[in-house]
Amino acid sequence: MIRLEFEAPYPPSTNNLYRTVVANGRPVRVKTGKAKEYGQAVGQRVGLALAVAGATPQPPYALHLFVWMPDAARRDLSNTIKALEDAIFGVLRKDDSTVVELHAYKRGIDRKRPRIDVVLEGQGG
């Protein structure tokens, strides 16, 4: 088993991840600048975790997320997952449907450093 551990920044609101544009007369959903910036930030952290692990985990995957919220506002835990999954599996060039086990935990509030501590486990390559 190969295990990647890293800290990801807290993601932007789900409402700020995509916008709808019209292309060829049809509405199309595209990532916003915030979503792209977030993906790049997570991608850098995944790259560092891969270097430390010395190998790339292969599916199937188990994903464990420990979420530190920015404040006490009511937030849906599941809304914090999608942007992070997209960024992680974009770097790995794998589909996030290969996650067979997913655990997400609200750990508390960290106003100074809201984040998601990530543990990704996969098969040895």
C-alpha positions as CSV (number, residue, x, y, z in Angstrom):
1,M,0.0,0.0,0.0
2,I,1.2,3.5,-0.8
3,R,0.1,6.3,1.4
4,L,0.1,10.0,0.6
5,E,-0.3,12.5,3.4
6,F,-0.5,16.3,2.9
7,E,-2.3,19.4,3.9
8,A,-4.6,21.1,1.4
9,P,-6.0,24.6,1.7
10,Y,-9.6,25.0,2.6
11,P,-11.6,25.1,-0.7
12,P,-13.6,28.0,-2.1
13,S,-17.3,27.8,-1.7
14,T,-19.0,25.3,-4.1
15,N,-20.9,28.4,-5.5
16,N,-17.5,29.8,-6.6
17,L,-16.2,26.7,-8.4
18,Y,-18.0,26.9,-11.7
19,R,-19.8,29.4,-13.8
20,T,-22.0,28.9,-16.8
21,V,-21.1,30.3,-20.2
22,V,-22.7,30.0,-23.6
23,A,-20.7,28.2,-26.3
24,N,-22.1,27.5,-29.7
25,G,-25.5,28.5,-28.4
26,R,-25.4,26.0,-25.5
27,P,-24.8,26.5,-21.8
28,V,-21.5,25.0,-20.6
29,R,-20.1,24.8,-17.1
30,V,-16.5,25.9,-16.7
31,K,-14.2,26.3,-13.8
32,T,-13.8,29.8,-12.3
33,G,-10.4,31.4,-11.7
34,K,-10.8,30.5,-8.0
35,A,-11.3,26.8,-8.8
36,K,-8.2,26.8,-11.1
37,E,-6.1,28.5,-8.4
38,Y,-7.3,26.0,-5.8
39,G,-6.5,23.1,-8.1
40,Q,-3.0,24.4,-8.7
41,A,-2.3,24.9,-5.0
42,V,-3.5,21.3,-4.2
43,G,-1.6,20.0,-7.2
44,Q,1.6,21.4,-5.8
45,R,1.0,19.7,-2.4
46,V,0.1,16.4,-4.1
47,G,3.4,16.6,-6.1
48,L,5.4,17.1,-2.9
49,A,3.6,14.1,-1.2
50,L,4.4,12.0,-4.3
51,A,8.1,12.9,-4.0
52,V,8.1,11.9,-0.3
53,A,6.3,8.6,-1.0
54,G,8.6,7.8,-3.8
55,A,5.8,6.1,-5.8
56,T,2.4,6.8,-7.1
57,P,-0.5,5.0,-5.5
58,Q,-2.8,3.1,-7.9
59,P,-6.6,2.4,-7.6
60,P,-8.6,1.5,-5.8
61,Y,-8.3,4.3,-3.3
62,A,-9.2,5.1,0.2
63,L,-9.5,8.9,1.0
64,H,-9.5,10.2,4.5
65,L,-10.2,14.0,5.0
66,F,-9.8,15.9,8.3
67,V,-11.4,19.2,7.8
68,W,-10.6,22.3,9.8
69,M,-13.3,25.0,9.1
70,P,-12.5,28.7,8.9
71,D,-15.3,29.7,11.3
72,A,-18.4,28.5,13.0
73,A,-20.7,29.2,10.1
74,R,-22.9,26.2,9.1
75,R,-21.3,24.4,6.3
76,D,-22.1,21.2,4.5
77,L,-19.1,18.9,4.9
78,S,-19.8,17.2,1.6
79,N,-19.4,20.5,-0.3
80,T,-15.8,20.7,0.8
81,I,-14.9,17.4,-1.0
82,K,-15.5,17.8,-4.7
83,A,-12.9,20.5,-5.6
84,L,-10.3,18.7,-3.5
85,E,-11.0,15.3,-5.2
86,D,-10.9,16.9,-8.7
87,A,-7.5,18.5,-7.9
88,I,-6.0,15.3,-6.4
89,F,-7.1,13.0,-9.1
90,G,-6.3,15.5,-11.8
91,V,-2.6,15.3,-10.7
92,L,-2.7,11.5,-10.5
93,R,-4.5,11.3,-13.8
94,K,-7.0,9.0,-12.4
95,D,-10.8,9.3,-12.2
96,D,-12.2,10.1,-8.8
97,S,-14.7,7.3,-9.3
98,T,-11.8,5.0,-8.3
99,V,-12.3,6.0,-4.7
100,V,-13.9,3.0,-3.0
101,E,-13.7,4.3,0.6
102,L,-14.2,7.9,1.7
103,H,-14.1,9.3,5.2
104,A,-14.6,13.0,6.0
105,Y,-14.4,14.4,9.5
106,K,-15.0,17.9,10.8
107,R,-12.1,18.4,13.2
108,G,-12.9,21.9,14.4
109,I,-12.3,25.5,13.7
110,D,-9.0,27.0,12.8
111,R,-9.5,30.7,11.9
112,K,-5.8,31.2,11.2
113,R,-5.2,28.1,9.1
114,P,-8.4,26.5,7.8
115,R,-7.4,23.4,5.8
116,I,-8.0,19.8,5.0
117,D,-5.5,17.2,6.2
118,V,-5.5,14.5,3.5
119,V,-4.5,10.8,3.7
120,L,-4.8,9.0,0.4
121,E,-4.1,5.2,0.3
122,G,-3.8,3.2,-2.8
123,Q,-2.1,0.1,-4.1
124,G,1.6,-0.2,-4.9
125,G,2.6,0.4,-8.5
